[in-house]
Amino acid sequence: MAERLPNASAFMEGVVNSADDAVVIYNRDESIISWNRVSEQLLGYSAHEILGQSIVTLIPPTRLDEEREALDRIAQGDTISD
């Protein structure tokens, strides 16, 4: 029987912060809600600067349509694999 995590939020934060890759998490309204140290190093924003900002801040204008399409697909229950 699997044990339940005492605090899933703290566990997830630990996973994000220990990742060797940039991890950016944002919600449906496109606000960035999680940002790890690798993201800071690679993308140049501190967590203080970027949390609460729109994910659009990080996406080149020429790729915004792709992001919108991916979000629409996710909202419909599709999986994005690339």
The 8 nearest C-alpha neighbors of each residue, nearest first, counted from 0:
[[1, 2, 3, 4, 5, 7, 6, 10],
 [2, 0, 3, 4, 5, 7, 6, 10],
 [1, 3, 4, 0, 5, 7, 6, 10],
 [4, 2, 5, 1, 7, 6, 0, 10],
 [3, 5, 6, 7, 2, 10, 8, 9],
 [4, 6, 3, 7, 10, 9, 2, 8],
 [5, 7, 4, 8, 9, 10, 3, 11],
 [8, 6, 10, 9, 4, 11, 5, 12],
 [7, 9, 11, 10, 6, 12, 13, 5],
 [10, 8, 12, 6, 11, 7, 13, 5],
 [9, 11, 7, 13, 8, 12, 6, 14],
 [12, 10, 14, 8, 13, 9, 7, 15],
 [11, 13, 9, 15, 10, 14, 16, 8],
 [14, 12, 10, 16, 11, 15, 17, 9],
 [13, 15, 11, 17, 12, 16, 18, 10],
 [16, 14, 12, 18, 13, 17, 11, 35],
 [17, 15, 13, 35, 14, 18, 12, 36],
 [16, 18, 14, 15, 13, 19, 35, 12],
 [19, 17, 20, 15, 16, 14, 21, 22],
 [18, 20, 17, 37, 21, 16, 22, 15],
 [21, 19, 18, 37, 22, 38, 35, 17],
 [20, 22, 38, 37, 35, 23, 19, 41],
 [23, 21, 35, 34, 20, 38, 15, 24],
 [22, 24, 34, 33, 21, 25, 31, 35],
 [25, 23, 33, 32, 31, 22, 34, 26],
 [24, 26, 31, 32, 30, 29, 23, 33],
 [25, 27, 29, 28, 30, 31, 32, 24],
 [28, 26, 29, 25, 30, 70, 74, 31],
 [27, 29, 26, 30, 25, 53, 31, 54],
 [30, 28, 27, 26, 53, 54, 25, 31],
 [31, 29, 53, 51, 25, 52, 28, 26],
 [30, 32, 25, 51, 50, 52, 24, 54],
 [31, 33, 25, 50, 24, 30, 51, 26],
 [34, 32, 24, 23, 31, 50, 35, 25],
 [35, 33, 23, 46, 22, 38, 24, 36],
 [34, 36, 16, 38, 37, 22, 15, 21],
 [35, 37, 39, 38, 40, 16, 34, 21],
 [38, 36, 21, 40, 39, 35, 20, 41],
 [39, 37, 21, 41, 35, 36, 40, 42],
 [38, 40, 36, 43, 44, 45, 37, 42],
 [41, 39, 37, 38, 43, 42, 36, 44],
 [42, 40, 38, 39, 43, 37, 21, 44],
 [43, 41, 39, 38, 40, 44, 57, 37],
 [42, 44, 39, 40, 41, 45, 38, 37],
 [45, 43, 39, 42, 48, 49, 46, 38],
 [44, 46, 48, 39, 47, 49, 43, 36],
 [45, 47, 49, 48, 50, 34, 44, 39],
 [46, 48, 45, 49, 50, 44, 51, 34],
 [49, 47, 45, 46, 44, 50, 52, 51],
 [48, 50, 46, 52, 47, 44, 51, 45],
 [51, 49, 31, 52, 46, 32, 47, 48],
 [50, 52, 30, 31, 32, 49, 53, 48],
 [53, 51, 30, 49, 50, 31, 54, 56],
 [52, 54, 30, 55, 29, 56, 31, 51],
 [53, 55, 56, 29, 57, 31, 30, 52],
 [54, 56, 58, 53, 57, 63, 29, 59],
 [57, 55, 54, 53, 58, 52, 59, 49],
 [58, 56, 55, 54, 59, 42, 53, 60],
 [57, 59, 55, 56, 60, 63, 62, 54],
 [58, 60, 61, 62, 57, 63, 55, 56],
 [61, 59, 63, 62, 58, 55, 64, 57],
 [60, 62, 59, 63, 64, 58, 65, 66],
 [63, 61, 60, 65, 59, 64, 58, 66],
 [64, 62, 66, 60, 65, 61, 67, 58],
 [63, 65, 67, 66, 62, 68, 61, 60],
 [66, 64, 68, 63, 62, 67, 69, 70],
 [67, 65, 69, 63, 68, 64, 70, 62],
 [66, 68, 64, 70, 69, 65, 71, 63],
 [67, 69, 71, 65, 66, 70, 64, 72],
 [70, 68, 66, 72, 71, 67, 65, 73],
 [71, 69, 73, 67, 72, 68, 74, 66],
 [72, 70, 74, 68, 69, 73, 67, 75],
 [73, 71, 69, 75, 77, 74, 70, 68],
 [72, 74, 77, 76, 70, 75, 71, 69],
 [73, 75, 71, 72, 76, 70, 77, 69],
 [76, 74, 72, 73, 77, 71, 70, 78],
 [77, 75, 73, 74, 72, 78, 71, 79],
 [76, 78, 73, 72, 75, 79, 74, 71],
 [77, 79, 73, 80, 76, 72, 69, 75],
 [80, 78, 81, 77, 69, 73, 72, 70],
 [81, 79, 78, 77, 69, 73, 72, 70],
 [80, 79, 78, 69, 65, 66, 77, 72]]
